[in-house]
């Protein structure tokens, strides 16, 4: 019996969410619907230009949202990351503990610096535009990798955004190597189509032909396989991943379980904020796989969970909502 269901590694970011207009996005020349890396000054300029308060502050980062989801559903999760010895770092550590996630931050002396922040701008069409200042998480390295905890996990989950940093990329590769050498299942998310396009060679290197489970959306699948057709993309993905999930927004999801394709029907909702939908999907899916739901059952759980999270603001569900979802599927 492993101690953890999922060991995640990724960027530690404090999410600051604001509701903005399309005009604000255009006037400030922000690429809509994408994640853009910015410096501290640019992020402060945007925050100052927004004329109302943030709607939420949460510990975040893509993989962090996923392992929190695993924990909320009742699984056991570990997270490797890097935060600074500052106010946001204190908040991050406390929030992760409150979410029931074990981290590599317990009992260590954190370095001076600035904890990463993600400015999440939500427009009326429920789209999310992210401007991220990585701060100290840029220096995430192999030092943050915990070999013992990887070995004691059912799955490792690699955040695709880590390919943007040389040292984080090395940490990503080491995590996968340790997992493979010790019979631990490997999973990865492609994270963002613009990142896939810019760092495709690195994704190819870390995925190879050996990743056990790949998560992506339609745009990311097309960008990674360099195709213009989803049917072509899913065939191409078979060469690089033993199993994969392609999320399709309002059209549900497509799962390849290693033998056959499974179509997962969507749950129709009024979306108000798509931030964290993919992260929630992966977290619920991994919880399902590690708790006997199978691929179809995990897909149904993940579809319901992600539909619930997009119907409200923020990338997380409330604890009672998680229980309602589990009860609904019994």
Protein Blocks (a to p, Z undefined) as FASTA:
>chain_A
ZZbfbdcdddddddddddddfklmmmnopaehiacdddfklmmmmmmmpccdcfbdcded
jklmmmmmmmmnopacdddddddddfklmmmmmmmmmnopacfkgopacdeddddddddd
ddfkopacddddekjmlmgcfklpcfklmmmpfbdcddfklmmpmklmmmmmmmmmmmmm
nopacdddehiaklmmmmmmmmmmmnmmmbfbdcddfklmmmmnopabfklmmmmmmmmo
mbdcddehjnopaddehjaccdddddddddfbfghklmmmmmmmmmmmmnonojmlmmmm
mmmmmmmmmmpgcjbdcfklmmmmmmmmZZ
